[in-house]
């Protein structure tokens, strides 16, 4: 399975602040779906802008279809589709004008797919201007412009942000299921674990400027767990963090919450053997809760 997108040791900052990305390595293979997760401000958009060639990395290498996107922008962008939450199409442009422009830009434009999506979204009046559309309709037009040339790689940057739940599901299922059936590789960013759960594939978690986790969704469900350990003399965050399978520890009230890469029973045995902990619940949790445990803030002191 060949690699379409490869980001290696990417560093990117803004001004004199600490780098937003600090040694990020990530790849997307042919026909693969990758969900890029992270809190707001974690650097997801920055990473995707680097992948698109919209930003230069301060260090590291980027290859898309084996090419550097900043050196071969046209050759790369002809094979990519892109939709972002903050993407702005010309407000005064008619839907028909935008579609006509994209037909000229992309020789591989699929008119049958365009008609299929227009019908599915109910966008029959192509004379409407962008400023008259709802947020959901504008995002649908952006998706049509991004996918009807049947890109080899689709990059979605929080594409359903701000949409109501029904529109969000319709948008994501259309964009990802439709194109993945055609063999398109997809990387999409979100801070909603629910988006990732519905769409499947691989999950990469960006936090603190690096990739903290990169694994298949099924593995994440089955092989990760959370232990809740009561604080005691000699039993603190550092003691838990030293355990080899521990990914993160945080304090919540009087307890320590520790995320482990391992089966719950095995982790309970390790806690008992290594630290003498015999009464710590250790269990698999819903993915949304696991995400919070991995990137959530500390809550110090007694829980109220």
N, C-alpha and C positions, 0 to 999 in steps of 0.2 A: 504494500500500500504506500504510494508515494506521498511525500510531504508537499502541500501547496503553500503553506505559510509557516515560516520559521523565524522566530524572534529569539535571539541569543544574547544573554547578558546585557539587556537593555537598561540604560541609565538615562533618565530625563528629569530635569528640574525646571523651575521657573524663578528667575531672579536669584537672590542669594539664599533662598529657603532650602531646606533639606530636599533631596530628590524625591519626586512623586513616585518614580520608578527607580529601583535601586538593585539592578542585577536580575531582571526578569527574563526567564527563559520559558518559551511556550511554543508549541507547534500544533498545526492542524493538518490532518491527513485527508486524502481524497475520500469523499463520501462520509465524512465524520461530522457530527454535531457536537460542538463544545459550548457549554454555558460558562461564561466568565462572571463569577459572582464577586461581590464586594460591597462594602458600605458606600453610601454617597461620599464622594471625595477620595475614594481609595485609589483612583488612577485608572479606572477601566476605560474611560473615554480617551485619556492620554495614550494608553497603550494601543487602542484601536486607531487613533490618529497617526501614530507612528507606523502601524501596519499599513495604513493607506498611503503613506508618504506625505501626509499633511503636516507632520512634524518630523524634524530630524532628531534622531537620538544623540545624546551627548557622548554616549559610549555604547558599544555593542553593534550587532549586525542584524539587518532585516532582509529577508528574502521572500518574495512572493512569486510563485511559479519559477523560482530560481533567479529572479531578477531583483535588483535593488529598486524599490518603488520611487525613490527620489531621483534616480538616474534614468528610469524608463517609465515615466508617469503614464503616458498614453497606452503603451503596450500592456501595462498592469491594469489600469482602470477599465479597459475594454473587456476584461475578463472577470471583473468584480461588480457586485451589486452592493449598494450601501444605503441604509436608512438609519437616521438618528432622531432622538427625541427633539433636539433643538434645531433640526434641519428646517430651513426656511426656503420654500419655493417662491418665486416672484409673485407677490400678492395680486397684481393686476393681470397676470397671465391666465388665459383660459386653459381648461383641462386639455382641450383639443390641441392647443399650441404646444403645450409641454410634451404631449405624446408625439406630435409631429417632429419636434426637435430630437427626441430620443430615438425615433425611427431612423433619422439621418445619422445620428452619432454611432449607432450600433448596427452594423450590417447583418448581425445574427438575430435581429428583432423578430419575435414570433407574434404575428398579428392574431393568430387563433388564440394564443394564451392571453393576449391583451383583451380580446372580446370576452373570453371566459371570465377573467377577473372583473372586468367592468360590469358584467351581468351579476356575478356573485355579490359584488359590493353595492349593486343598485345605482351605479354612477352613469345614468343614461343620458343626462343632459351635459354633453361635452362643451357646451358654450358657457357654462358657469365659470366664474373667475375664482381664483384661489381664496381671496378674502371673504367670499360668501360661504365657504365650506366650514363645517364643524371641524373640530380638532381631529376626530376620528376619520372623517372623510378626507381631510388633507393628508393624513398618514396613509390612507389607502391609495391615494394618487401617487404618493412618494414610493410606496411599495411596487405599484405597477411599473413606474419608471425604472425601478431598481432590478426587477426580476424578468421582464419580458424579453430581454436579450439572452435569457437562460445562462446566467453567470456560472462560472466554475466555483467561485467563492462568494458567499453572501456574508456581509458584515452588518450586524444589527446592533446599534448602540442605544440601549434602553428604548427600543423602538415603540413599545406600547405604554411608555410612561405618560401619565395623565389621562389615560383612557379609562372609561368605566369597565367593570369586570367582564361584561358580555363582549364589548368591543375589543377588549384586551385579548380575550381568548380567541375570538374570531381572527384577529390580526395575526397572532402568533401561530395558530394552527394553519392558517392559509399559507403564510410565508415559509414556514419551516417544513411542514408535511408535504406541501406541493413540490417544493424544490428538492427536498431530500430524496423523494421518489425518483427524481430525474438524475440523481447522482451528484447534486451540488453539495459542496462542503459548506458548513455554516458555523460561524462563531457569533454568539450574541451575548451582550452584557446585560446584567440585571442585578438589582438588589432584592428581588423577590424569588425565594427558593421555590415557590409554587410554580413559577414559569418553567423552571428547570425540571421539576417533577413531572409536569405534563408532557414535556418534550423529550425527555430521556437523553441518552448519550453520555458525554463525559462532562465532569465538573472541574473547573479550575478556580480556586479561591485566591483572590488578590487582597492582601492586607499588609500594611506597614511597608509598602513598596516592593514586596516580593510575593511570589507564588507560594502560599502556605500549604496548599493541598491540590493535587491533580490526580483524579481517579475516576473510574467509571461510576455512574450513578448507582448501579446495582451493588457494587462493592461498598460504596458509602452507606447504603442501607443496611448491609449485612455485617460488615466488619468494623464498624465504629460504634463506640458506646460512651456514655457519660457516667462517671462515678460521683456520688455526693458523699463527701467525707467530713465529719465533724472536726473542727479545729481542736488541737490539744497540744500540750507542751511537747516540743520536738517534732510536731507534725504540722508543717507549714507548706506554703506554695513551693518553696525550693525543694523540699523533700519529694513531693509528688512530681515536680518537673524533671527530677533526675531519673525517673523511671523511663526506660528506653522507648516505650510505646506511647508516652504522654505527649500530646500535641499542644495543649494549653491548659493552664490552671487559672481560675479566677475566684475571688472571694465574693460570696453572696450571703449576707447576714453572718451567721456563725458557722457557715459551712464553706468548704472548698469544693468547687465544681471542676472536675478534671475530665478532659476529652482524651480518649485512648483509641489507638488503632489496634483493635483486637476484640475477640469475642468476650461478652460480658463475664462468663464463668472464668475464663483464663485470666482476665484482669482482676477479678475478685481474689483468685489464688495468688496473683502476684502482689496485690496490696497486702494480703495476709503474710506472705513469706518475706517480703522486702521491708514492710513497715509495721507489721503486727496489727493491721487494721482488719477487724473481723466482722464488722456490722455496717459496712458501707454499701448501700444500694448501687448496683452497677448494671445499667440496662441500655438497650437501644432506644433512641428517641426519634420522634418525627424530624424530618430533615430541616424544617423551619427552626425547630429548637436547637438542633445541632449547629446550624448556621449562627444562631445567636450566641451559643456557647463558644464558638470559634472566634467570633469577631466582636462580640458584645462588650460593653464597657464594664469596668469594675463597679461593684456596689459594696462599699465598705461599711463595716459596722453592723449593728443589729437591723434585721429586716423589720419594717413596720407593717 
